[in-house]
């Protein structure tokens, strides 16, 4: 931490701004008073909470929760942990009740993914607190997850082609690889040249650890050749070129994709929809979408398939009733 240049009499994380004192932590400014004496009392109270409250408990348990997780999961769990620290800043672990968790669930129910992630992290925190006998029960027990609405948006080939027509060359290749391999965008961006095997492209999925080898076909080879050509005369470690020898960043790809999608006039399509599109088309063409997507459970694959078969049925007839036919 850098030494203060002014107000050196103030404790760590306390700042004077516009005539008031603020306690600053994780970028959040909390007003603690206009007078120094009152501000120091409030600061002491907050420090006491942090040393024995939910903020401190989450901070202490977080390394164990993050251990061995994929980078994308680590980023999400850190965000969820910060949210929980803010939500329960004034609570001790023993004060959290099941009703508090239910209220948290209701507050976040409109964002199922975030809601389930936040409660999942809280549940893990209390599981470890229970093992250490800090609490006597886990208030997350019995709290059901929020079921997200089923996404049914199917990307049509002409929509994908329209987006690619307005995309930079690298983004167009990335979209082709997402469709042709059926893999998540994070896994596609990190395809290394060493993953280009004689039989096909080898992928070890970051999210699940599932290993998939997508066999070569003419379209996949052509997409890989285009990706290699983007490097020019210098071959990097990764198939797709980013900065400083790293693969392209997800945020950069996402921003470029959104620009191309809007210019193409295509609505309600995210990059992850290409994974569903790939599985659906593989199923239509007689391939095994479950193997392609790397699912261990066929029911998960069914959630991705967007080409729902319409049931065919015969209705009743007036003639058969009038003629007393059965």
N, C-alpha and C positions, 0 to 999 in steps of 0.2 A: 504494500500500500504506500502511495506517495505521501510524504509529509505535507502538512498544511502550510500554505503561504500566509494565511490570515485566520483569525478566530482560533488560535491555537489552544485557547482555554477550553474549547468545546470537546466533548468526548467523541470517539470514533462514530462516524455515520450521522452525526448531527450537524446541521448547517443552518445558518441564519440567512433568510431570504425575504426581502420586502417586509421587514419588521416582524417576522414570525420565525420560529424555530421548527425545523423539519428533521424527521428521522428517515434516512434514505437507505433502502436495502433492495437489491435486485431491481434497481431502476424505479422503485416505487417511493414517492415522496409522501410521508405521513406527517401531517401538521401536529405538533405536540405542545404548542403554546406560544404566547407572545412574550411572556416574562421568562427570564432565565431560570428562576427558581422552580416555577411550575413546569417548565419544559424538562428540567433535569429530573423532577419527580416522575413525569410521564416516561422519560427515557429509562429510568430505573425499573419502572413497572414492565415496560416492553422487554427489557433485557432479562428480567426474571421469567417472563413468559417464554422467551426464546430458549432459555437454558433448561427449562423443564416442561415445555409445552409441546404442542403438535408440530410447531415449526422445527424445533430441535430434533424431535423424534423422526420426522420425515427425512431431515437432512442426514441423520445418522444411519437410517435404514436404506437410503437410496443407493449407495454403492453396491450393496448385496443384491438389490433388485435389478440393477443394471448389468451386473456381471454376466458375461457370455451372451448378451443380447446383440442383435444386429444393429448396425449404426442408425438405421432409420427408426428402429424401436427405441433406442436410447434417446434420440432427440424427442420423440413423442412422450416418453415416460418422464423426462426432465420437465417438459412443458406441463404435464399433468401434475407433477409434484409441486411445481411452483403455484399452480392454481389452488391446490389443496392447502398449501401453506398460507396463501392469502385468505382462503375461505375460512380456515380454522385457526387463524392467527391468535385469537384470544382464548382458545380452548386448551385445556390439558387433555392428555389421552384418556384419562378416566372420565372426563365430562362428555365425551362423544357418545351419543346414544343411537340406537337404530333409527329413531325418529329423525335425527339430524341427517343421517345418510339417506333416508327416504326423501326428505326435503331437498337434499342435494340432487338426487335422481330426478325429481320433478322439475327442478330448475333447469337441468341440462337435457331433459327428455327430447327437446326439439332438435338436438344434435346427437343422435344415437351413438355415433362412433366416439365422440369426445366423452359422452356420458359413461359409456362402458369402460373406456380407457381410464378415466379418472377414478371410478369406483374400483376397478381392478387394481390400480396402484394402491389405493387406500386399503383394500383388502389384504394385499401383501404386507403393507406396513403393519397392520394390526396382527396378522399371522405371526410375524417375527416378534412383535411386542408381547404377544401371548406366550410365545416360547420363552421369553426372558422374564415372564411374570410381572411385566409392567402393568398389564391390564388383566382382567379376569374373564373377558369375553371379547369376541370380535363383532363389533356393531354392524359389519357388512354381511354377516351370516344371514341367509334367507333373502337377501336383496336380489331381485331378478334383474337380468340385463335388459336393456331396451332393444327390442327387435327392430332393426332398420327396415324401411320399406323396400320391397324388392325392385331393383332397377331393371326395367324392361326395354330401355332404349337400345335399338339395334342400329349399328352404323352400316350404312349401305356403301357399296364399293364406289359409287359415283361421288359420295360425300368425302370419302378418304382421298380420292383422286383430286377433288377440288381443293382440299386443304394442302395436299402435296404440291399442287401447281403454284401455290402462293408461298410455299415454304422455302427457306434457304436449302442448299444442297445437303448439308449435314442433317438437318431436321428431316428432310424427305427420306433419307436413308434410315434414320432412326425409326420413323413410322413404319417403313417397310419391314424392318427387322422385328419390330414389336408384333406386327401382323403375322409374319412368316414363321416366327419362333413360338408365338403364344406366351412369351415370358413377360414378367413385370418390367416396367420401364427401368427401375433401378438395376435389375439384372442385365438388361440389354446394354445399358450404358457401361457396365463393367466387364463386358466380354473382352477377354485378353486374347492376344494372338496365340498364346499357348492353348486356348480353349478351342481353336479351330483344328479339330481332329480329322483323321482320314475318313471316318464314317459320317461326321457331321459336327455340329456345334455343341460343346459340352457346357452345361449350365448347372451350377450349384446354387439353388435359390437362397437368397439372403434371409427371407422371411421364415421359411420352414426348414431349410437345410435339404430339401428334396433335390435329387440329382436327375437331370434330364439330358439326354443326348438327342438333339433334333437332327434327323438325318438330312443329308443334302438333297435338294432338288434344284432344277435349273434356276428358278426364281431366287432361291436363297443364296446360291453361289453368285448370281449377278449382283445381289444387294451387298454381299460381302466384298466383292471386287470394287464396287462403287465406294464403299467405306474405306478400303485400302487406298484408293486413288486420292482421297481427300488429304492423305498424309504427304503427298508429293514424293520426293525422293527419300524422305526420312521416315523410317518405319518406327513407330512407337511401340510401347509395351501393350497398349490397349488398341482394340480394333477401331474405336471411335476416338478422335483426337480432341482433347480438351486443352487446358493451359498447364504449362510447367510439367508436361508428361503425365498428367492425370486425365481420367476420363471426363467427359463433359459434365457440368454440374446439373443436377435435377432442376434447380430454380431457373437456370438459364434456358434449358430446353422447354420448360413449362411456359415461360414468358414468350418465347419464340412461337411456340405452338398456339398460344391464345391469339397472338397477332394474326397468324396465318388462318386460323379457324374463323375469326371475325371477318377477315377480308374475303374469305370464301363464302360467307353468309350461312355457315353451318352452325346450328344451335344445339345446346344441351349434349355435347359430346366431349368427354374427357379422354386423355391418353389411355387411361386404364380400360376404357371401353374397347380398345383394340384387342385386348386379351380375350374378352368375351366374343368379339367378332371372329378371332382366330379359332377359338374352340368350336364355335357354331359352324363355321365353314369346314373345319376339319371333320366334324361329325357328318355334315352333309355330303362330304366327298369320300366317306367310308373309312376315315382314319379314326383313331381312338383319342377323343378329346381329353379323357382323364389322364392318359399317359403324357400327352403333350403339355397339359397345364400343371402336371406334377402333383395331382391330388391323390391322397390315400383313400378318400371317401367319395364314392360316386355321387352322393347327394350334394357335395360341394360343387362338383362339376355341373350338375343339373342347374345350379343357381346361375351359372355363367352362360348356359346355352340360351340364346335369344330367339331361336327359330321354333317356337312352340307349335307342335302339330295340332291342327284343328280336328276335333272328333267329328266323325261323320255318322249321322243317324237318320233313320226313316221315320216320318211322321204318320199319323193316322190318315185313313181315307174315308170320305163320305160313302163311296160306292160299296166298300166292304161291309159297312154297317147296314146300309140300305138293303143289300143282298144277303144279309145275315151270314156273311162269310167270317169264319174264324181261322 
